[in-house]
Amino acid sequence: QVQLVESGGGLVQPGGSLRLSCAASGIIFSIYDMGWYRQAPGNQRELVAVITRGGIINYADSVKGRFTISRDNAKKMVYLQMNSLKPEDTAVYYCNSRHLTYAYWGQGTQVTVSS
């Protein structure tokens, strides 16, 4: 069974940092594009960052320069390093895995940036 499990969320002050982790199982990890999405209350789920199986990276404009996505194929892990956090980064962050018609989601991890 495919499973994506996020961890690393929590409560931080503005300007602080968090590193989110996503552990994948049940997939041939190296052929999947991996991404992070987030959803704040009242908002639609939005793309935060994606790293393709070929290592191509894209970020949402709102996080560019502050967040870094990476993957470790040997560990079947994808990470999101979040620096200089802002209150508007508050959301549930979801790990996503895609290949062709296949797409999987984790349960999400809450990130709250207090003021």
N, C-alpha and C positions, 0 to 999 in steps of 0.2 A: 504494500500500500504506500502511495506517495504521501510524504509528510514534510511540511516545512514548519519549523519551530523557531520563532523569534525570541530574542532575549536582549536585555540591556536597557530597556526603557526605564523611566523613572522621572522624578521631580528634580529639576535643576533651576538655578537662577539664570536670568539673562546674562549672556556672555560666557556661560559655562559650556561644558562639552559632555557628550555621551558617545559611546560606541555601541551600535546595534549589531547583533549577530543573528544570522539565520542558518540553521542546520538543516540540510536536506537529506532525505532518504527515499529510497524507492525509485530513483531516477538515475539515468546515466548523466550525471551532473555536468560533465564537460561539454555536452552538446546543447545544453539549455542556456538560453539567455536568462539572466537573473536581474531582478529589479526591486527597487523599493518604492512603494506608494504610501500615501498618507491620506487620511480623511479626518477633517475637523468637523465638529458639530455644525450641522446646517450646510455643509459643503459637500461637493462631490469628491470622490476619490481622485487624487491627482498623482501623476508621475513625479517622483522625486529624483530618481537616478536609475540608470540602467547600464549594465555591463553585458555585452553580448558574449557568446561563446568564443568569438574571435578577439575579445578584449577591447572592443570599441565602447567608449563611455559617453553617455550624454547625461546632462543635468538639467533640471528645471532652472529657469533664470533666477528664481527666488532663492535658490540654495547655492548657486555657482560661486565658487571661491570659498565657501564655508564648509561644504560637505564633500566627502571623498568616499566613493564606492570602490570596493575591491572584492576579489574572489580568490579562493584557495581551492583549486580543483582536487587536490590530494585529500583535503579534509572535507570536501563537499560543503563548504561554508561560503557565505557571502556576508560582507560587512558594510556598515555605513558609519563612518566617522563623522560626527557632527560637532563642529566648533562654532564659536560665536553665536550661540543659540539665542533666538529671539522669541518673544511671546507668541508671535504668529506661527512659529514652528510647532506649537502645541497641536497634537493630533494623535490618532492611532496610526502607527506605522506598520505596514504590511509587506511581507516578503512575497515575491512573485517569481514564478518559474514558467518559461514558455519555450515550446518547440513545436513548430508546425501548428497543428490543430490542438495541441495539448497545452493547457494552462492550469496552474495550481496556485493556491493561496495559503498563506499561513493564517493563524488566528489573530495576529496583530499584537503589538505591544504599545502601551500608552507612554507617550512622551509629553510631559507637562513642563513648560517653561514659565516660571512664576515671575511676578513683577514686584 
